[in-house]
Amino acid sequence: MKRNGWVLMLCSMMLPLLAMAQSPVFSVRIGPVMQASQIGFQYGSLQPYVGIDYVSAGLDATIDESYSIRMDDVSPFMPIDNNSMTLEGSVRILMPHAGVRYYLNTNVTKPYVFAGIFKAFPSIDGKVKYSYTYYNEEGLVDYSASGTEKLDKNTRELIEDMLGVWGLNFGFGAEYTVNEHFSVGGEFGFKMARTSVDNTAEELITSDDYYYYYYYYSNYPDAALRSVTDTDANVGLTFSHASVCLNFHF
């Protein structure tokens, strides 16, 4: 619904601008990380525009944990359990944006400055590979398991919330006019973004869910463990970007 709302808002902005524009411009901006398409509307030296950026990235992270115990200062550490988790997936981010360019002259080569705002809408697709090994009191393997699961909803939504930034975009560029219907150019700019996340996730873990808890609470078959995770995060980032611009004038 949020993404659809942004699309409707951009369309409502485009219609009156298109009706009043001296020269509508469709632009494609190609960079090493982000690709964007835009529609601009020329009013003398000013060109308001709306468009959308697209970013994609891969995820590959592994976390290994091991626990051991010793009974006194001279005894060796005995393993209790080893856990391994690998996250594999992809991130796709759509970033609707709006802004304005100001052209410094009307020559064949036209330098300009620009500024705008954007909002990121990420989509996460991933899976988790896990393996567990538990040891008995003699340090011998008592139980082991491994498998693959899709990224759970709480984790996926938490990552999406952290990547769903609002931001500002500004920089400079130049266009070279090839003819009245086509120009090429380049841009260099900065994106400044910030987001905050306040999330609480609660999970009830029964003895049937994980062998680890059954092992330690085997004398209490009705035992259950409740897990509550509170996440409060503020994320800010600034990065530069450059792109080649192809502009089609109507």
Secondary structure, DSSP 8 states (H G I E B T S, - for coil): -HHHHHHHHHHHHHHHHHHH-SEEEEEEEE-SS-EEEEEEEEBTTEEEEEEEEEEEEEEEEEEEEEEEE-SSSSS--EEEEEEEEEEEEEEEEEEEEEEEEEES--SSEEEEEEEEEEE-EEEEEEEEEEEEEEE-TTS-EEEEEEEEEE--HHHHHHHHHHH--EEEEEEEEEEEEEETTEEEEEEEEEEEEEEEEEEEEEEEEETTT-HHHHHHTTT-TT-EEEEEEEEEEEEEEEEEEEEEEEEEE-
